[in-house]
């Protein structure tokens, strides 16, 4: 300390000057420790923020998973039976649980009067709404059917579109409403209305989810109507030969008009008949070409066909069987099919009769959510691994290992930029030849060199 003070000795009072300088140096040393502790506190704060963000991400993908499961359950419910009221009761309850809303209802157009009739309602005092009639264009559902598109009413107190008579009847204080058309290829047959007592309740994602369900609901409702209509017509004319021919003609028109694939095949695997939707679904140029194709050749995996045959032989019925089929052009689609055995008077199997729908988009959506789930999980594990690594080589290796796992790659490496020579040096590899470590890339050389040159990912 005396050496440090010697330059100032001429200006200081003996002993007093030395004491002041010593105090200054002690304060500087204390300031150094304060700054160090402040940095550690900042790191701890950042770690806490990162942990909170990861918990939020995990909660988000878990919520998306639960929604996907319920969406799949709702779709399966719609295709499980042709009893319209049973389908709608279960469907509306699943919609309420899926979005956690107050109530929802399905309104169908009366083909005779054009009025809107509440066919089914779910929620508190739904029985008071069931059977209600609205004039064409009246209320949210009337607007939806009239304009042919979905609408969200964030707050009914600021918009006059909502019909208040239902609120008075049920005693519910409805604040926000979303309405969606129930559309089949030829026309709009009704509307789905979802309501809640909270204002600004529905988001864009809620509307997209409901629109997907509305498509399936419209098809299920129309199928149930067509089935009931066909059943009545066949029952009324089965006594007379002429009436039977007329009912068979109507049945053919029904089969040809429904938007799901319908088929008949023998136990040996020969396709006896198929409607246009089945032919179009599999991409065949015409019905005759499809009928010349053995049913087993449609399945991408022969094991799927074997399982299907085993189920229907043992149980006489197959429900919601999912498999991947090969189309005429070689592309593949995911389908869900249900079938039953038609038997003669002696109980011998004559042929199988079933229905099939294309679920490729649902599968792709499920795969997308699964990939997102895996990505979030990998990022979470990476963050945890990074938090435990203290040495730079271990840190870099953890980053490369997680990237390889996330991308399902065979291996990988990481290049570090050297500012003094303006090039890249391979710092380490993962599941690759370690002899390459130390290799140097110039700007524009290889993929990594091109990334360095352009500053853009490849």
Order of alpha helices (4+ residues) and beta strands (2+ residues): alpha-alpha-alpha-beta-beta-alpha-beta-alpha-beta-alpha-beta-beta-alpha-alpha-beta-beta-alpha-alpha-alpha-beta-beta-beta-alpha-alpha-beta-beta-beta-alpha
